[in-house]
Amino acid sequence: MTPLETEITALKKELVSMWMLVQSQMNKAKEALVSFDKDLAREVLIKEKRVNSFELKIDRDCENIFALYCPVAVDLRFLLAALKINTNLERIGDIAAGIALYVVEAKENFDPKKLESTQLLRMYDESVNILIDTRMAFEKEDTALARSIFKRDDVLDEINEKAPVVIADLIRSDMDNVAEALYILSIIRKLERVGDQSKNIAEEIIFYVEAKILKHQESGKRMLEGEE
C-alpha cells in the first residue's frame, strides 16, 4: 500500500473502534436503565471522556492526512465523510451519557410496564440495531445496507410522534410519578436523535462510496420541477 492508503486504513480502523465504544455505551446505558444500576450508569458517564478523546484524535488524524497528502477523488470523499461520521458518533455517545445521567438522577426504579407500554424498549433495541448496521455498511462499503437505514428510522419517528399522547395518559393515571414519565419522554426524544445521527452517517457512507450527496437530491429535484 501507498503511505496514503496506509493512513486511510488506520483511520478507518479508528472509526470502527470508536463505533464499537459508542455501541457499548448505548448498550450499557440501556442495561443501567432496565436494572436501575446506578454504578453502571456512572461507568457510562466516565467512559464518555474516552468517546470525546476518540473524536479529537480522529479529527487530528484527518487534518494531518489533508496536510501531508492533499488527497483527491475517493480518498478526499472518504476523509470528508470520516469527519462528519466522527461528529455523529460523538453525538450518539453524548446521548448514551444523557440516558445514563437520568438513571443516576432518578430516585426510584423505572416501571418495566411503563417502559413497555411507551415502546421505549422496542425503540431502544431498534436504535442500537440501526447503529450496528451503519457500522457494517461502513466496514463493507455496502450502500444498499446504508440505504435501508432510512426506512428503518421511520419506526423511531413513529414512536416519537406518538410519545406525547402516551406520556400524557401515563401522567393522568399516575400523578405521583410525573418525574418518571418525563424521564421516559426525554429518553424517547434522545433515541429518536440516535436514528437521525445514524441516518446522517448512512448518507456519508453513500457519499464517499458513490459520490452522491442525498440530502441535496430532493431539493434539486424540486428546483427542476419548478423550472418545468
Buried (B, 14 or more C-beta within 10 A) or exposed (E): EEEBEEBBEEBBEBBEEBBEBBBBBBBBBBBBBBEEBBEBBBBBBEBBEBBBEBBEBBBEBBEEBBEEBEBEEEBBBBBBBBBBBBBBBBBBBBBBBBBBBBBEEBEEEBBEEBBEBBBBBBBBEBBBEBBBBBBEBBBEBBBEBBBBBBEBBEBBEEBBEEBEEBBEEBBEEEEEBEEBBBBBBBBBEBBBBBBBBBBBBBBBBBBBBEEBEBEEEEEEEEEEEEEE
